[in-house]
Amino acid sequence: MKADKIIKNAKIFTANKGKLNATALAVKDGKFIYVGDDAGISNFEGEVIDLGGKFVMPAIIDSHVHVAMGVIFEYSDPGPYIECSNKKECLDFIADYVKKNLGLKRYRFLIERKKLNDELLTKDDLDSVCADSEIVILESEGHSVWVNSKVLALHEITDATPDIVPELSYYVRDAEGHVTGNMFEGAEMAILLDSSNELTDEQIEKALLRWIDYSVNEGVSVVFDAGTPKADAFHERCYKILCKLDNEGRLPVYVDGCFAIIDPRDIPNAIETVTRYNREYNTEHFKVHTLKMFMDGTLKIHTAAMVTPYADTNTKCTTLINKEQMKDLLIKLNELGWDLHVHTVAEAASRVVLDGVELARAELGNKFRVKVTCAHLEIQDDADLDRFAKLGVIANYTVWWHAGTISGDNYDEYLELLGDERINKMYRCKTVWDTGALVTWSSDNISYSDFMTWSPYLGMEVGMTRYISEKTKASAHNRSSREFPAACEKMNIEEMILGYTINGAKQLGIDSAKGSIEVGKDADYLIFDKNLLDASHEGFSFNKPAEVYFSGKKMN
């Protein structure tokens, strides 16, 4: 039998759990037609390439990123970090910056909430610094903002504007009920992303092509785009342009899209939109069949929903919807054939999803077919750890966070939030993996920048070490001062590769064609000069494929 490419004398990690290792493969018409030992290639005709023991693995699947949202921040600088230890120093920093950069329409800043030392920063404070231009201060994780009156007026936010979900997505108000200019989660998302309205199609395409180039060179062949809530028109423009690029032969990366919501009132429209997207944006490398929902927020600002109260505030926060509403949503998605992907940082958020799946399965029995994914899972209750496997819910972890460094070394902050016992129960991916659940890995970024934290090899390193050291390819502010607990949650390299390949393909429902080196599947594979199976864990993030092949075609 003739083949387009024949490889022998390789160390092939197939990610086919029935036969994980091989030494030879053959490709024809973009598909694997042989995977096995060197002796078997005698049945094939064509040029034979001796790899001399080089390492081969399937191409990477990153199963939670923000492709469209990254475009916005490609052109919208979040601004400088405010270095301060109280509100006065914060305002002085802003005043000095405005003075040095007069005449801007909007001034943007970043801040760690703890830098305000528990003082209330209001629109009146910001107006006193600059009332004629817009001021937006973004909390470091991107889940809350402070704005001045100019921005509130632009978005028609008044004292009468209702909270989306009290305790979760809300406007901070003073004792008299007046909005202060500080807002959380869904209440701030439209402001965070409003610069998308100013971008041209040419700018969007240019940014997307930069992301595509990065992905190809890293060997990322498939991503799940986790959405851009409260920027629906822009989000759809990105999807339209991605489909255009695909039709022009310029989108080699397979993008699995979604429609994302952060407001429970948007659920009916969201279901209709997923249905429309599935019909209208459907090309070889672009599909949509998933509803994305933000069930809670983040730990650092106490919007992640807990079963056990936060140690520092004795509060729990709340979830976007309850388990009965989740059950009803799942039954509707099941009827339509769509999947569900949920942002679930903390205990109560994932529990609502698991409870809803349990109720829906009880009602539908064997007819239940929704692929349900819980993303992030920073802290989970002990009682829920084995329920992912039992209920068939997929656990997706953003593994570069497992050093405790989402925005700097946060060990002490997490200790204050969770206490001595629960800080040792964060990011329990190995425990969930060992129950037999399907576990997948992702990078979850909202900004392209230098793409450093998009790297799957950074994710692999931190998944194995739970530490970002001087040997890690990472920014200085991402480094950690210690190995993040618990050591028993470290993964091995085989598990990291499986989570970034075949498991990701199963999450997205494309495992019949992608995710492993098997006969009949798309010939998406990577060649490394170094054997990743025995490479040092520290510094693993510097690995990069020497050769990248998508559908049998060399891409780099």
Backbone torsions as a table, in degrees:
resi	resn	phi	psi	omega
1	MET	NA	135.7	179.3
2	LYS	-79.1	145.8	178.1
3	ALA	-132.9	150.9	176.8
4	ASP	-78.6	-29.7	-179.6
5	LYS	-151.5	135.8	177.3
6	ILE	-128.3	128.4	179.8
7	ILE	-119.8	136.3	175.2
8	LYS	-135.4	172.8	176.6
9	ASN	53.5	48.0	178.8
10	ALA	-120.6	159.2	170.4
11	LYS	-100.9	98.1	-173.1
12	ILE	-102.8	118.8	170.7
13	PHE	-96.7	107.8	-168.6
14	THR	-79.4	-23.4	-169.9
15	ALA	63.7	9.4	170.4
16	ASN	-87.1	106.7	-170.9
17	LYS	-64.1	-16.2	175.6
18	GLY	-78.3	-24.9	179.3
19	LYS	-155.8	90.3	-170.3
20	LEU	-73.7	-23.1	-172.7
21	ASN	-124.9	145.4	176.1
22	ALA	-150.5	172.0	178.1
23	THR	-123.6	-11.1	-176.1
24	ALA	-144.7	154.2	174.8
25	LEU	-151.8	161.1	175.2
26	ALA	-136.9	145.6	-176.0
27	VAL	-128.1	137.3	172.9
28	LYS	-144.6	133.9	178.2
29	ASP	52.8	39.0	174.9
30	GLY	79.1	7.2	-179.1
31	LYS	-124.0	152.2	171.2
32	PHE	-73.6	127.9	177.1
33	ILE	-112.7	-8.5	175.0
34	TYR	-154.7	137.7	172.1
35	VAL	-143.5	119.6	-178.4
36	GLY	178.4	-141.1	179.9
37	ASP	-95.1	172.7	-176.5
38	ASP	-63.4	-32.7	-177.4
39	ALA	-61.3	-32.6	-175.3
40	GLY	-70.4	-18.0	-177.7
41	ILE	-76.3	-6.8	177.6
42	SER	-64.0	-17.2	179.5
43	ASN	-83.3	-1.3	-175.3
44	PHE	-120.0	146.1	178.0
45	GLU	-106.3	143.0	178.1
46	GLY	141.9	175.9	-180.0
47	GLU	-65.9	130.7	179.5
48	VAL	-104.2	128.3	179.8
49	ILE	-109.1	120.9	177.5
50	ASP	-90.7	113.9	-176.6
51	LEU	-84.0	-3.8	175.7
52	GLY	59.7	34.0	176.9
53	GLY	87.7	8.2	179.0
54	LYS	-65.3	157.6	-174.7
55	PHE	-91.0	135.9	179.4
56	VAL	-128.0	137.0	177.3
57	MET	-145.2	165.5	175.5
58	PRO	-65.0	157.8	175.4
59	ALA	-65.2	158.6	-173.5
60	ILE	-78.6	142.3	171.0
61	ILE	-119.4	114.9	178.7
62	ASP	-100.2	108.9	-165.6
63	SER	-97.2	22.9	168.4
64	HIS	-169.1	99.4	175.0
65	VAL	-133.3	178.2	176.8
66	HIS	-129.0	81.1	-176.5
67	VAL	-63.1	-53.1	-176.2
68	ALA	-67.6	-42.6	-179.5
69	MET	-62.0	-34.7	177.9
70	GLY	-60.4	-30.5	178.4
71	VAL	-63.4	-40.8	-178.4
72	ILE	-59.2	-47.8	-176.3
73	PHE	-79.5	-6.6	170.2
74	GLU	-64.6	-32.5	-175.9
75	TYR	-114.2	0.1	-177.4
76	SER	-123.6	94.2	179.8
77	ASP	-64.8	122.9	-179.4
78	PRO	-67.7	-9.1	176.1
79	GLY	91.4	179.1	-177.0
80	PRO	-76.6	153.8	171.1
81	TYR	-72.1	133.1	176.5
82	ILE	-84.4	115.5	177.3
83	GLU	-95.0	114.8	-177.3
84	CYS	-159.9	171.5	175.2
85	SER	-128.8	3.9	176.1
86	ASN	-165.0	177.7	-176.1
87	LYS	-65.2	-42.5	-179.1
88	LYS	-57.9	-46.5	179.6
89	GLU	-64.4	-35.1	176.5
90	CYS	-61.5	-49.0	-178.7
91	LEU	-66.1	-36.1	176.6
92	ASP	-64.1	-40.1	178.6
93	PHE	-61.4	-46.1	-179.5
94	ILE	-63.7	-45.1	-179.2
95	ALA	-59.9	-42.5	179.7
96	ASP	-64.5	-40.6	-179.8
97	TYR	-66.5	-43.3	178.8
98	VAL	-61.3	-42.4	-179.8
99	LYS	-60.9	-37.4	-178.7
100	LYS	-82.5	-11.6	-176.8
101	ASN	-135.7	58.3	-174.9
102	LEU	-65.1	147.4	169.6
103	GLY	90.4	5.9	179.5
104	LEU	-76.0	147.5	176.8
105	LYS	-69.5	-40.9	-179.9
106	ARG	-137.7	135.5	174.0
107	TYR	-106.4	127.8	-177.0
108	ARG	-115.9	143.7	179.2
109	PHE	-144.2	160.5	172.2
110	LEU	-119.4	148.4	178.5
111	ILE	-153.4	147.7	167.6
112	GLU	-85.7	126.4	-175.9
113	ARG	-54.2	-35.9	-177.6
114	LYS	-63.9	-19.6	179.8
115	LYS	-66.4	-19.8	-179.9
116	LEU	-82.4	-6.7	174.5
117	ASN	56.0	41.1	175.9
118	ASP	68.7	11.5	176.1
119	GLU	-85.2	145.6	-178.2
120	LEU	-84.2	118.2	177.3
121	LEU	-97.5	125.2	-173.2
122	THR	-121.4	168.3	175.8
123	LYS	-60.2	-34.4	179.7
124	ASP	-65.5	-38.8	175.6
125	ASP	-60.5	-45.7	-178.4
126	LEU	-70.2	-36.9	176.8
127	ASP	-61.3	-34.7	-178.9
128	SER	-67.1	-23.3	177.4
129	VAL	-86.5	-44.9	-178.2
130	CYS	-159.2	107.7	-179.6
131	ALA	-97.9	-17.4	-173.2
132	ASP	-87.6	-21.3	177.5
133	SER	-117.1	162.3	178.6
134	GLU	-77.3	141.0	173.5
135	ILE	-125.5	127.1	176.4
136	VAL	-129.9	120.8	176.0
137	ILE	-111.5	118.7	-176.8
138	LEU	-98.1	126.3	172.4
139	GLU	-63.1	145.0	-164.0
140	SER	-55.4	-31.6	179.5
141	GLU	-88.3	-2.5	174.5
142	GLY	82.1	16.9	-175.9
143	HIS	-111.7	4.2	171.4
144	SER	-154.8	155.6	179.8
145	VAL	-138.7	160.0	167.6
146	TRP	-119.0	135.8	-179.9
147	VAL	-137.0	162.3	175.7
148	ASN	-94.0	-179.1	-174.7
149	SER	-62.6	-31.1	-179.6
150	LYS	-60.3	-42.1	-179.7
151	VAL	-72.5	-39.7	177.3
152	LEU	-59.5	-42.7	179.4
153	ALA	-66.0	-40.4	179.8
154	LEU	-58.5	-37.8	-178.0
155	HIS	-99.9	9.8	175.5
156	GLU	55.8	41.9	177.3
157	ILE	-96.2	121.0	-178.3
158	THR	-128.8	179.9	177.4
159	ASP	-61.2	-25.2	-177.7
160	ALA	-84.7	-7.8	-179.1
161	THR	-68.8	122.3	-177.5
162	PRO	-76.2	150.5	172.0
163	ASP	-65.3	148.3	177.3
164	ILE	-71.8	-55.7	173.3
165	VAL	-138.3	107.4	179.8
166	PRO	-52.0	139.3	-177.5
167	GLU	82.5	-26.7	-177.5
168	LEU	-108.3	-64.9	179.9
169	SER	-114.0	99.9	-167.7
170	TYR	-153.0	165.7	176.1
171	TYR	-102.8	125.5	176.9
172	VAL	-68.7	132.4	-178.0
173	ARG	-123.9	154.5	177.2
174	ASP	-84.3	-174.3	-175.0
175	ALA	-62.4	-25.1	179.1
176	GLU	-92.1	2.0	177.8
177	GLY	89.3	10.5	-179.3
178	HIS	-85.6	139.0	177.1
179	VAL	-65.4	139.8	-175.1
180	THR	-97.7	-13.1	-175.2
181	GLY	98.8	-5.7	174.6
182	ASN	-100.5	132.8	-178.4
183	MET	-145.9	157.0	-171.7
184	PHE	-124.0	146.3	170.3
185	GLU	52.2	-125.7	-174.7
186	GLY	-58.8	-26.9	179.3
187	ALA	-67.6	-24.4	-177.2
188	GLU	-102.8	-9.4	-169.2
189	MET	-64.5	-40.7	179.7
190	ALA	-61.8	-36.2	178.1
191	ILE	-70.3	-43.6	179.9
192	LEU	-56.4	-35.6	-171.1
193	LEU	-110.4	10.0	-173.0
194	ASP	-69.3	-18.0	177.7
195	SER	-67.4	-13.3	178.1
196	SER	-61.9	-25.4	-178.7
197	ASN	-65.9	-20.1	-175.6
198	GLU	-93.5	-7.5	-174.8
199	LEU	-80.7	140.4	176.2
200	THR	-88.5	163.1	176.2
201	ASP	-60.8	-34.6	179.7
202	GLU	-65.0	-41.6	177.8
203	GLN	-64.6	-43.2	179.7
204	ILE	-60.7	-46.8	-178.7
205	GLU	-63.1	-41.5	-179.7
206	LYS	-61.1	-44.2	179.8
207	ALA	-66.2	-43.3	179.7
208	LEU	-62.0	-38.7	178.5
209	LEU	-66.0	-34.2	176.1
210	ARG	-65.7	-40.8	177.2
211	TRP	-65.5	-41.7	178.8
212	ILE	-60.4	-44.4	-179.7
213	ASP	-61.0	-43.7	177.4
214	TYR	-60.3	-48.7	-176.3
215	SER	-59.7	-44.6	-179.8
216	VAL	-60.5	-46.7	-177.2
217	ASN	-68.9	-24.4	175.8
218	GLU	-86.2	-10.8	-178.8
219	GLY	84.7	22.1	177.6
220	VAL	-89.4	108.6	-174.6
221	SER	-97.7	-18.0	-176.9
222	VAL	-142.8	138.8	172.4
223	VAL	-136.2	153.5	165.1
224	PHE	-102.3	118.6	176.7
225	ASP	-84.4	117.1	-171.5
226	ALA	-88.4	14.0	165.7
227	GLY	94.3	170.2	-177.6
228	THR	-139.9	80.5	-175.1
229	PRO	-66.9	148.7	178.2
230	LYS	65.9	17.5	172.9
231	ALA	-139.6	52.7	-167.9
232	ASP	-62.0	-43.3	-177.5
233	ALA	-64.8	-43.0	178.6
234	PHE	-65.2	-44.5	-179.9
235	HIS	-55.7	-44.9	-179.7
236	GLU	-68.1	-35.1	176.1
237	ARG	-60.7	-41.0	177.5
238	CYS	-61.6	-43.0	-179.4
239	TYR	-66.1	-37.9	178.1
240	LYS	-63.7	-41.5	-179.8
241	ILE	-70.4	-38.6	176.0
242	LEU	-60.5	-41.1	177.7
243	CYS	-66.3	-38.0	176.4
244	LYS	-61.5	-45.6	178.4
245	LEU	-61.1	-39.1	179.2
246	ASP	-64.8	-43.2	179.2
247	ASN	-65.1	-24.1	177.7
248	GLU	-90.7	2.3	179.9
249	GLY	77.9	24.0	-176.0
250	ARG	-116.2	13.9	176.3
251	LEU	-124.3	84.4	179.0
252	PRO	-78.7	-17.1	-180.0
253	VAL	-85.2	131.2	178.1
254	TYR	-79.6	122.0	-178.8
255	VAL	-111.2	119.5	175.0
256	ASP	-99.3	110.6	-172.1
257	GLY	-96.8	-176.0	-179.4
258	CYS	-158.9	178.3	164.9
259	PHE	-122.2	129.4	-170.7
260	ALA	-110.7	141.5	177.2
261	ILE	-130.9	151.7	177.4
262	ILE	-133.5	12.1	-178.4
263	ASP	-135.4	119.9	-176.6
264	PRO	-62.3	-22.1	178.4
265	ARG	-68.9	-15.3	-177.9
266	ASP	-89.6	-0.3	-174.0
267	ILE	-58.8	-49.2	-179.4
268	PRO	-58.2	-45.4	178.9
269	ASN	-65.0	-36.9	-178.9
270	ALA	-63.4	-41.6	179.3
271	ILE	-63.2	-42.2	177.2
272	GLU	-64.4	-37.8	-178.3
273	THR	-68.8	-41.8	175.7
274	VAL	-57.6	-42.5	179.1
275	THR	-61.6	-42.9	179.5
276	ARG	-69.0	-45.1	177.9
277	TYR	-58.0	-42.0	-179.6
278	ASN	-58.7	-35.8	-178.6
279	ARG	-81.0	-42.9	-170.4
280	GLU	-89.0	-28.5	-177.1
281	TYR	-118.0	84.6	-170.3
282	ASN	-146.3	91.6	179.7
283	THR	-122.0	-175.8	-176.5
284	GLU	-57.8	-41.7	-175.0
285	HIS	-113.3	18.6	179.2
286	PHE	-143.2	123.7	-180.0
287	LYS	-140.0	155.0	173.8
288	VAL	-136.5	126.6	176.7
289	HIS	-152.0	20.5	-170.5
290	THR	-133.5	137.6	168.6
291	LEU	-97.0	130.4	177.8
292	LYS	-108.0	136.2	-178.2
293	MET	-133.4	137.2	173.2
294	PHE	-92.4	102.2	-176.0
295	MET	-78.6	-29.9	176.8
296	ASP	-150.2	-164.7	-175.4
297	GLY	-115.9	-119.5	-177.0
298	THR	-131.2	156.4	-179.2
299	LEU	-65.5	-44.8	-170.0
300	LYS	-61.7	-26.3	179.2
301	ILE	-111.4	15.7	173.3
302	HIS	62.6	28.7	174.3
303	THR	-104.4	-3.7	171.1
304	ALA	-75.7	134.2	-170.6
305	ALA	-86.5	123.3	-173.6
306	MET	-106.3	152.6	167.3
307	VAL	-85.2	-48.1	174.6
308	THR	-97.9	134.7	-174.5
309	PRO	-58.9	155.6	171.8
310	TYR	-58.5	142.9	-178.4
311	ALA	-68.2	-31.1	-174.1
312	ASP	-89.6	-27.5	-175.3
313	THR	-117.3	-14.4	-176.9
314	ASN	61.2	24.8	175.1
315	THR	-105.7	167.2	-179.3
316	LYS	-121.0	-22.7	-168.8
317	CYS	66.0	-169.9	-176.6
318	THR	-142.8	174.6	-179.5
319	THR	-106.6	162.5	-177.5
320	LEU	-61.5	-44.6	177.1
321	ILE	-136.2	171.1	178.6
322	ASN	-101.5	179.0	-173.1
323	LYS	-66.4	-34.0	178.3
324	GLU	-67.7	-41.2	176.6
325	GLN	-65.7	-36.6	176.5
326	MET	-63.2	-44.0	178.0
327	LYS	-57.7	-47.4	-178.9
328	ASP	-62.3	-41.0	178.2
329	LEU	-62.7	-44.8	-179.0
330	LEU	-63.5	-38.5	178.4
331	ILE	-64.2	-39.1	177.4
332	LYS	-67.3	-45.0	178.3
333	LEU	-62.5	-37.9	179.1
334	ASN	-61.6	-40.9	178.6
335	GLU	-61.9	-37.7	-176.3
336	LEU	-88.3	-18.2	-179.5
337	GLY	88.3	20.9	-178.9
338	TRP	-101.2	163.0	-178.6
339	ASP	-107.4	171.1	-177.4
340	LEU	-132.5	130.9	177.9
341	HIS	-124.4	125.7	-169.7
342	VAL	-126.9	128.8	170.3
343	HIS	-71.1	113.8	-177.0
344	THR	-136.8	89.7	-178.0
345	VAL	-76.7	-42.7	-169.1
346	ALA	-121.7	177.6	-167.4
347	GLU	-52.3	-51.7	-174.2
348	ALA	-70.4	-30.9	-179.7
349	ALA	-64.4	-50.1	179.0
350	SER	-68.2	-31.7	178.9
351	ARG	-64.9	-40.7	177.7
352	VAL	-59.3	-42.6	178.9
353	VAL	-63.8	-48.5	-179.4
354	LEU	-61.5	-43.1	178.2
355	ASP	-62.9	-41.9	179.6
356	GLY	-63.8	-41.7	177.2
357	VAL	-62.8	-41.9	179.9
358	GLU	-61.3	-42.7	178.5
359	LEU	-66.7	-42.0	-179.9
360	ALA	-66.4	-41.0	177.9
361	ARG	-63.9	-38.5	178.8
362	ALA	-63.1	-34.8	-179.0
363	GLU	-81.7	-38.1	-174.3
364	LEU	-96.8	-19.9	-178.6
365	GLY	60.5	-134.4	-177.1
366	ASN	-69.5	-7.9	179.1
367	LYS	-80.0	-11.2	-179.3
368	PHE	-70.5	125.6	-175.6
369	ARG	-137.7	8.7	-179.2
370	VAL	-71.6	128.6	170.2
371	LYS	-81.5	117.6	-177.0
372	VAL	-113.4	126.9	179.9
373	THR	-121.3	129.3	170.8
374	CYS	-100.7	124.2	-175.6
375	ALA	-104.6	142.8	171.6
376	HIS	90.0	-63.8	171.1
377	LEU	49.5	54.5	-178.3
378	GLU	-68.3	-37.8	179.0
379	ILE	-142.0	126.7	-178.2
380	GLN	-125.3	147.0	177.3
381	ASP	-75.0	143.3	-178.5
382	ASP	-51.5	-40.2	-174.0
383	ALA	-66.9	-15.6	-175.8
384	ASP	-102.0	-6.3	-170.8
385	LEU	-62.2	-36.1	-178.3
386	ASP	-92.6	0.6	-176.9
387	ARG	-78.2	-23.5	177.9
388	PHE	-60.7	-49.5	178.8
389	ALA	-63.8	-44.9	-176.8
390	LYS	-63.5	-36.1	-175.7
391	LEU	-99.4	-4.2	-179.9
392	GLY	73.9	24.0	177.9
393	VAL	-89.0	134.3	-176.7
394	ILE	-84.6	136.0	179.0
395	ALA	-105.3	114.8	-178.7
396	ASN	-110.2	121.3	-178.2
397	TYR	-112.5	139.4	174.2
398	THR	-91.7	89.6	-161.8
399	VAL	-70.3	-22.7	178.8
400	TRP	-70.4	-14.0	173.6
401	TRP	-73.5	-15.4	-169.4
402	HIS	-73.9	4.4	168.1
403	ALA	-93.0	1.6	-178.8
404	GLY	72.8	31.2	-171.8
405	THR	-130.9	48.6	178.5
406	ILE	-58.0	-42.3	177.5
407	SER	-142.7	62.4	-175.6
408	GLY	102.6	176.2	-178.7
409	ASP	-75.1	106.9	-171.5
410	ASN	-107.0	17.7	-176.5
411	TYR	-55.9	-50.6	-176.6
412	ASP	-63.4	-35.8	179.2
413	GLU	-68.3	-42.7	176.9
414	TYR	-64.8	-35.8	177.9
415	LEU	-61.0	-42.3	178.9
416	GLU	-66.6	-38.9	-178.5
417	LEU	-69.2	-40.7	-168.1
418	LEU	-110.9	-25.2	-177.0
419	GLY	90.4	171.5	-173.2
420	ASP	-60.6	-41.4	-174.8
421	GLU	-74.3	-48.4	-172.6
422	ARG	-76.1	-20.7	177.1
423	ILE	-65.9	-22.0	176.3
424	ASN	-84.5	4.5	-179.5
425	LYS	-121.4	27.4	177.4
426	MET	-91.9	150.8	173.5
427	TYR	51.5	57.6	-174.4
428	ARG	-88.7	58.8	-176.5
429	CYS	-69.1	-39.8	-178.6
430	LYS	-66.6	-40.7	177.7
431	THR	-59.9	-46.2	179.7
432	VAL	-66.5	-41.3	177.3
433	TRP	-56.2	-45.7	-175.3
434	ASP	-69.4	-15.0	174.7
435	THR	-77.3	-10.9	-177.8
436	GLY	98.6	5.4	177.8
437	ALA	-70.0	156.3	172.9
438	LEU	-81.2	117.2	-178.0
439	VAL	-115.5	133.9	-179.8
440	THR	-128.6	162.3	-176.2
441	TRP	-118.4	153.2	179.2
442	SER	-154.7	170.9	-179.7
443	SER	-108.3	-26.0	177.1
444	ASP	41.3	77.1	176.2
445	ASN	-121.4	151.0	179.1
446	ILE	-113.1	1.2	-178.5
447	SER	-137.6	134.8	178.3
448	TYR	-70.8	-56.0	-179.7
449	SER	44.5	-123.7	179.1
450	ASP	-94.8	6.9	178.8
451	PHE	62.2	10.3	-171.9
452	MET	-59.0	-45.1	-177.5
453	THR	-85.4	2.2	170.3
454	TRP	-80.2	-12.5	-170.3
455	SER	-66.3	124.4	175.3
456	PRO	-66.0	-23.9	-178.5
457	TYR	-77.2	-29.7	169.1
458	LEU	-65.0	-45.0	177.6
459	GLY	-58.0	-43.1	178.9
460	MET	-62.8	-43.4	-179.1
461	GLU	-61.1	-50.6	-176.3
462	VAL	-68.9	-32.8	174.8
463	GLY	-60.4	-30.4	-179.5
464	MET	-90.0	-27.2	-173.6
465	THR	-111.6	-26.1	-172.0
466	ARG	53.2	43.1	-173.9
467	TYR	-160.3	137.8	171.8
468	ILE	-114.7	104.1	-171.9
469	SER	-101.4	-176.9	176.2
470	GLU	-64.1	-20.6	-180.0
471	LYS	-85.5	-6.1	-176.1
472	THR	-87.0	140.0	174.4
473	LYS	-78.1	91.1	-176.5
474	ALA	-158.9	159.4	177.1
475	SER	-66.9	153.1	-177.8
476	ALA	-58.8	-36.7	-176.5
477	HIS	-74.0	-10.7	176.7
478	ASN	-90.8	-7.7	-176.6
479	ARG	-70.9	153.0	-178.3
480	SER	-114.0	153.0	-176.9
481	SER	-89.5	-8.6	-177.4
482	ARG	-158.5	163.3	172.5
483	GLU	-69.5	129.3	-176.7
484	PHE	-79.0	134.1	-180.0
485	PRO	-71.5	158.6	0.2
486	ALA	-101.5	146.1	-177.3
487	ALA	-60.3	-28.6	-178.6
488	CYS	-69.3	-8.4	179.4
489	GLU	-93.9	4.4	176.0
490	LYS	-66.5	143.9	177.8
491	MET	-101.4	162.1	172.1
492	ASN	-98.2	171.7	-172.9
493	ILE	-66.2	-37.4	178.7
494	GLU	-60.9	-41.8	179.8
495	GLU	-67.4	-36.9	177.8
496	MET	-64.3	-43.1	-180.0
497	ILE	-66.5	-42.4	179.6
498	LEU	-61.7	-40.7	179.6
499	GLY	-67.2	-26.9	179.0
500	TYR	-93.4	2.5	-178.0
501	THR	-130.6	-94.7	-172.4
502	ILE	-63.8	-37.3	179.9
503	ASN	-65.3	-39.8	176.2
504	GLY	-62.5	-39.6	178.1
505	ALA	-63.2	-38.9	177.9
506	LYS	-66.9	-39.3	177.1
507	GLN	-57.2	-41.3	-176.1
508	LEU	-89.5	-2.8	178.2
509	GLY	73.7	26.8	-178.5
510	ILE	-119.3	19.3	-174.5
511	ASP	-70.6	-10.8	174.4
512	SER	-73.7	-18.6	-176.6
513	ALA	-121.1	-22.6	-171.7
514	LYS	-137.9	169.3	171.5
515	GLY	100.5	-14.2	179.5
516	SER	-154.0	160.7	178.1
517	ILE	-93.3	93.9	-178.4
518	GLU	-139.4	150.4	178.4
519	VAL	-57.4	131.2	178.7
520	GLY	96.5	-15.5	-179.2
521	LYS	-90.0	163.0	176.6
522	ASP	-59.1	136.7	-177.7
523	ALA	-82.6	68.7	174.9
524	ASP	-99.5	107.9	-177.4
525	TYR	-150.5	160.7	-176.3
526	LEU	-124.4	143.8	176.4
527	ILE	-116.6	127.5	178.8
528	PHE	-116.5	144.3	174.5
529	ASP	-70.4	-29.0	-177.2
530	LYS	-103.3	143.3	175.9
531	ASN	-76.9	109.1	-176.5
532	LEU	-66.6	-22.7	-176.7
533	LEU	-68.6	-25.7	178.7
534	ASP	-122.2	17.8	178.4
535	ALA	-73.1	151.2	177.2
536	SER	-60.0	137.8	-179.4
537	HIS	-70.0	-46.9	174.7
538	GLU	-68.5	129.9	-177.6
539	GLY	85.8	2.3	179.1
540	PHE	-58.0	-28.0	-177.0
541	SER	-62.7	-15.6	178.8
542	PHE	-82.7	-6.0	178.6
543	ASN	-66.6	149.5	178.3
544	LYS	-157.8	139.8	-178.4
545	PRO	-66.3	138.9	175.1
546	ALA	-74.1	-34.7	179.4
547	GLU	-138.1	139.5	-178.8
548	VAL	-123.7	129.1	179.3
549	TYR	-126.2	125.0	171.8
550	PHE	-116.5	126.3	-177.5
551	SER	50.7	39.9	176.3
552	GLY	79.0	-3.6	-177.8
553	LYS	-98.7	130.8	178.2
554	LYS	-70.1	128.7	-172.2
555	MET	-105.7	-15.3	-176.7
556	ASN	-129.3	NA	NA
